[in-house]
Amino acid sequence: MATAAAEQLRESFLTGKTRPAAWREAQLRGVLRMVTEMETAICDALHADLAKPRTESYVQEVKSSCKFALKNLKKWMKPQKVSAGVLTFPSTARIAAEPLGVVLVISAWNYPFLLSVDPVIGAIAAGNAVVLKPSEIASATSTLLAELLPRFVDGSFIKVVEGGVPETTALLEQKWDKIFYTGNGKVGRIVLSLAAKHLTPVVLELGGKCPVVVDSNVDAHVAAKRIAVGKWGCNNGQACVAPDFIITTNSFAPKLVESLEKVLLKFYGKDPLQSPDLSQIVNSNHFNRLSRLMDEEMVSDKVVFGGQRDELQLKISPTLLLDVPLDSAIMKEEIFGPLLPIITADKIHESFALINSMTKPLAAYLFTKDSTLQDQFENGISAGATIINDTSIHLTNLHLPFGGVGESGMGAYHGTFSFEAFSHKKAILARCFIGETKARYPPYTPEKLKIVKGVLKGNLLAMIQAISGCARGA
Amino acid sequence: MGSVADERALGFGGLVSELREVFDSGRTKDMEWRQSQLRGLLRLLREKEEEIFDVLREDLGKHRGESFRDEAATPLVAFPATAFVLPEPLGVVLIFSCWNLPIGLVLEPLSGALAAGNAVVVKPSELAPSTAAFLAANLPKYLDSKAVKVVEGGPQVGEMLMEQRWDKVLYTGSGRVGRQIMAKAAKNLTPVALELGSKCPCIVDWLDSNRDSQVAVNRIIGAKWGTCAGQACIAIDYLLVEEEFAPILIEMLKSTLKRFFTKPEFMARILNKKHFQRLSDLLDDPKVASSVVHGGYFDAKTLTVEPTILLNPPLDSDIMNAEIFGPLLPIITVKKVEDSIAFLKPRPKPLAIYAFTRNEKLKNRIIQETSSGSVTFNDAIVQYGLDSIPFGGVGPSGFGQYHGKYSFEMFSHKKAVLKRSLLIEFMFRYPPWDDNDSKIGMLRHVFRFNYISLFLALLGLRR
């Protein structure tokens, strides 16, 4: 099935139908229509998979993505003229984007709709044929995508292949012109090693522990709100850019904890497990994993707020932990859930060393009014993104590249970066027959070498000599 | 810590940790440090020019004219000189270079890696031993030896290096080894850039004026036999010509070759016995041997092969399926020059496609209907020296691009940065990463980065 899909798409791509802007625009409008007309069905599927509140469906983001692509498509497709320099005078040089060909998008379970359709939008805008493999863990959304996409876009060029590990492996064995994978580092390595067989370039959007450094000079309430919405308001912490843990000063911690508790009460009420605004944990596997993190001996007594669980509903309430040991599992693995450890330090600068001792995250957050600290953070912490005084919002900014570095991934997308991720930037140099420089050719003489040297160093006289063919010799 | 030789015995773990420490100390991020390294490279090229020519002649029999043009000069020309914003160094990077442009393929990416603020390990090709030894002796003298290391050795050393985790690896060479590098990189999620080989075709259209034809012939010869005797990833591999034009073209090639290569030392020799044998084997097939219309003499003693032209060797022969990387030029005829496009479509995407033509329609069709790293009209090889365009392959010819600002970008992470105020609810937006934006416009933004000083310095506006 995987082989057939890949082969069929390759045949389709070779027809050249995906090249013209008109075709791409039609597909993008199809996606936009799908998202608009089927919004309810999409939200229902997301709710079935994750008990996701409507506001977290990111349907709006997908619409914006489509509209942004439609608006900019012609500009992106236009070749960019660049300076042609003196060496090849007279000549013109430009860079033109072309589709890579047939690409594979493998999406994740936590934002199963957004992380499927958003990369596909980029692939289409860039003029490729695409196979989308939605996550089988979010099965309702997977089924819906398989059913809906063919109705709204050209099925000979955009296919959905459903399935689990065997189907994904079969797909990865094929030759693609690009693979776009969102998920974890373990599978990311497998994707990269399978891609190596065909020399396929990849984009890997992976995870990490996104730290939040909170300085004592901030308004605790505002900080708490923004942290809370980025943590529990994002799939109940099951998001690659969700704040993973907080580092703050000993003195500020009590205030921060108090503000967080107040905010959480306001957001989710006295009984958060009953709140419709809290997503569930995706499955029992992850529920058990998170329970284990909480129940570890050196950690279980550090819970200062929350900790409620409902195994049947697969719900865990927002949970705060204070000063867990740094070698506990909860501080070593990416949490991907509603548990928020707060680590305290004497001075806020100590947070830098801790963050740098971990692998580079997808995002690093800092709350402070101190602009020196902000600069130090931006220059001293490497991450996919660094955000000051907020969390997670960069996701929605279509002008920022979204992607990781080191363990958190390679490559980026969103906005223009999506188009570029699925394009090859072809350099085109056009010369004509005048401006023949005999000094280039053998027989090589010292005079010719002098001219070549002069030209390459920008010596005007040498250039004139070269162009006018004044060199003695052939 | 011990010498590089000791490191080798221990698997390079110590070497990488040491470099990581250097990088983490922030030394390589400093703008002045980067400038000093780039100046060091320039000094190396200036002061050691003669020695460079010598080692290149030893390794490859390259004439100094060729050496200067392709190796010593290229980094000067491709010096990063454009603006870049939002970048941060990746950390500790590894550059593998190839034997055919052993200086250029090191110094070009090295300058990009240093400008981007990384610590670097360079592994020159062992197949160009004099050049490798030269780099090992001189790079530490002209650059910060704590942050830039040269590791010599063969495939085994390459494998050992790849066991380590790097923040980026650039490999120039064959697809076979490229796959191995990428597979090893997968274990550590190391991002790679691969500059691989391919058969670069050159379409030659009917050129009405004699003068145009001569210019085309000059440039074709320069791009085949004048470039490391055809041993270059962007050398012309074979020609596609209309059958009626082929005899005329062949005659011109023959007479011009005679005029150009008056002395044997004007053409580089074949790298080594292995490649010499490989090239000689290409003519084993009697059908291929009988298609030779010029040249064909192989001198095993001097490892030289005279410029050789073949007319229509069988399309299923090795010479038409593997990258030639040598001074043999097959000419494939087509009925109409437009048929070249259909010929190219099913074949693996090359690093470069060349076409000599005045026909604008044909040019557009080539651009639209074929795919390659780059396309150059009415010349060849010269695209390599132009730093405003990216250099790199697509499909089997590789991925990742460099030269000019792209070298800087190849070794940088484009970090998205966003700032909000706690009081006022509006965003300090970062500029759109848009190549069409005026670079000066970027300066108006509220952020302050060290990199802006770097940008100004490169523009000469600040020391």
Chai-1 contact restraints between the chains, C-beta under 6 A:
chainA,res_idxA,chainB,res_idxB,connection_type,confidence,min_distance_angstrom,max_distance_angstrom,comment,restraint_id
A,V82,B,S388,contact,1.0,0.0,6.0,A-B,restraint_1
A,S83,B,S388,contact,1.0,0.0,6.0,A-B,restraint_2
A,G85,B,L386,contact,1.0,0.0,6.0,A-B,restraint_3
A,L87,B,G385,contact,1.0,0.0,6.0,A-B,restraint_4
A,T88,B,V382,contact,1.0,0.0,6.0,A-B,restraint_5
A,A93,B,I389,contact,1.0,0.0,6.0,A-B,restraint_6
A,R189,B,A186,contact,1.0,0.0,6.0,A-B,restraint_7
A,L192,B,A186,contact,1.0,0.0,6.0,A-B,restraint_8
A,S193,B,A183,contact,1.0,0.0,6.0,A-B,restraint_9
A,S193,B,A186,contact,1.0,0.0,6.0,A-B,restraint_10
A,A196,B,R179,contact,1.0,0.0,6.0,A-B,restraint_11
A,A196,B,M182,contact,1.0,0.0,6.0,A-B,restraint_12
A,A196,B,A183,contact,1.0,0.0,6.0,A-B,restraint_13
A,A196,B,A186,contact,1.0,0.0,6.0,A-B,restraint_14
A,L199,B,P396,contact,1.0,0.0,6.0,A-B,restraint_15
A,P201,B,F399,contact,1.0,0.0,6.0,A-B,restraint_16
A,V218,B,L422,contact,1.0,0.0,6.0,A-B,restraint_17
A,D219,B,L422,contact,1.0,0.0,6.0,A-B,restraint_18
A,V222,B,L422,contact,1.0,0.0,6.0,A-B,restraint_19
A,E378,B,V417,contact,1.0,0.0,6.0,A-B,restraint_20
A,S382,B,E88,contact,1.0,0.0,6.0,A-B,restraint_21
A,A385,B,A416,contact,1.0,0.0,6.0,A-B,restraint_22
A,T386,B,V417,contact,1.0,0.0,6.0,A-B,restraint_23
A,I387,B,L418,contact,1.0,0.0,6.0,A-B,restraint_24
A,I388,B,K419,contact,1.0,0.0,6.0,A-B,restraint_25
A,N389,B,R420,contact,1.0,0.0,6.0,A-B,restraint_26
A,N389,B,L422,contact,1.0,0.0,6.0,A-B,restraint_27
A,D390,B,R420,contact,1.0,0.0,6.0,A-B,restraint_28
A,H394,B,A416,contact,1.0,0.0,6.0,A-B,restraint_29
A,H394,B,L418,contact,1.0,0.0,6.0,A-B,restraint_30
A,H399,B,P432,contact,1.0,0.0,6.0,A-B,restraint_31
A,L400,B,A416,contact,1.0,0.0,6.0,A-B,restraint_32
A,P401,B,K414,contact,1.0,0.0,6.0,A-B,restraint_33
A,P401,B,A416,contact,1.0,0.0,6.0,A-B,restraint_34
A,V405,B,H413,contact,1.0,0.0,6.0,A-B,restraint_35
A,M410,B,P191,contact,1.0,0.0,6.0,A-B,restraint_36
A,H424,B,V394,contact,1.0,0.0,6.0,A-B,restraint_37
A,K425,B,P390,contact,1.0,0.0,6.0,A-B,restraint_38
A,A427,B,S374,contact,1.0,0.0,6.0,A-B,restraint_39
A,A427,B,I389,contact,1.0,0.0,6.0,A-B,restraint_40
A,A427,B,P390,contact,1.0,0.0,6.0,A-B,restraint_41
A,I428,B,V375,contact,1.0,0.0,6.0,A-B,restraint_42
A,L429,B,T376,contact,1.0,0.0,6.0,A-B,restraint_43
A,L429,B,Q383,contact,1.0,0.0,6.0,A-B,restraint_44
A,A430,B,F377,contact,1.0,0.0,6.0,A-B,restraint_45
A,R431,B,N378,contact,1.0,0.0,6.0,A-B,restraint_46
A,R431,B,D379,contact,1.0,0.0,6.0,A-B,restraint_47
A,C432,B,N378,contact,1.0,0.0,6.0,A-B,restraint_48
A,F433,B,D212,contact,1.0,0.0,6.0,A-B,restraint_49
A,F433,B,V215,contact,1.0,0.0,6.0,A-B,restraint_50
A,E436,B,V215,contact,1.0,0.0,6.0,A-B,restraint_51
A,R440,B,G222,contact,1.0,0.0,6.0,A-B,restraint_52
A,Y441,B,N218,contact,1.0,0.0,6.0,A-B,restraint_53
A,Y441,B,G222,contact,1.0,0.0,6.0,A-B,restraint_54
A,Y441,B,F260,contact,1.0,0.0,6.0,A-B,restraint_55
A,P442,B,F260,contact,1.0,0.0,6.0,A-B,restraint_56
A,P442,B,F261,contact,1.0,0.0,6.0,A-B,restraint_57
A,P442,B,F266,contact,1.0,0.0,6.0,A-B,restraint_58
A,P443,B,T262,contact,1.0,0.0,6.0,A-B,restraint_59
A,P443,B,F266,contact,1.0,0.0,6.0,A-B,restraint_60
A,Y444,B,H63,contact,1.0,0.0,6.0,A-B,restraint_61
A,Y444,B,G65,contact,1.0,0.0,6.0,A-B,restraint_62
A,Y444,B,F266,contact,1.0,0.0,6.0,A-B,restraint_63
A,L449,B,G65,contact,1.0,0.0,6.0,A-B,restraint_64
A,V452,B,R69,contact,1.0,0.0,6.0,A-B,restraint_65
A,L456,B,A73,contact,1.0,0.0,6.0,A-B,restraint_66
A,L456,B,V77,contact,1.0,0.0,6.0,A-B,restraint_67
A,A474,B,R259,contact,1.0,0.0,6.0,A-B,restraint_68
A,A474,B,F260,contact,1.0,0.0,6.0,A-B,restraint_69
